Every structure is written in C-alpha cells, then in structure tokens.
C-alpha cells in the first residue's frame, strides 16, 4: 500500500506544475503579469508563514528578498509575459 501512495504522490507534482500553463492561458486576466505573479506566489508564502510562525531576522531579510525575486517574482512575471 505504501508503494502505491508513493507513486501517487510522485505523480501529483508534475500534474500541479503542468497546471501553471493551463491557469495562465485560460483563467487569468491578460495584461497584468506582475499582479498575476504576486497572486500566484502569495498564498504559498502565507501558508509557509503559518507553518513556521516566525519571520526572518537580521541579515536574512535581504537574502529572502533576493531569493523570492529570483525564484518566484521574476520567473513568473516573465512566464506570464511570454
């Protein structure tokens, strides 16, 4: 039974990743790539804050901002522009 669960969980990741293109082309308003990028990243970030229940301290703030920009904001904005 555990093996079937592992296979199912492994199959879910590409399906969710593939939904990005469907959502982008069919469900989101055209012409607002930065707004769409924020709406796409914000729920995950808020969920992570609820799980961790702590904010970065000190020198971690610039790192978090750079990582967030490179990993989510710029990537999704360029994806939605294209």
C-alpha positions, 0 to 999 in steps of 0.5 A: 500500500505504501508503494502505491501512495508513493507513486501517487504522490510522485505523480501529483507534482508534475500534474500541479506544475503542468497546471501553471500553463493551463491557469495562465492561458485560460483563467487569468486576466491578460495584461497584468503579469506582475499582479498575476505573479504576486497572486500566484506566489502569495498564498504559498508564502502565507501558508509557509508563514503559518507553518513556521510562525516566525519571520526572518531576522537580521541579515536574512531579510535581504537574502529572502528578498533576493531569493523570492525575486529570483525564484518566484517574482521574476520567473513568473512575471516573465512566464506570464509575459511570454 
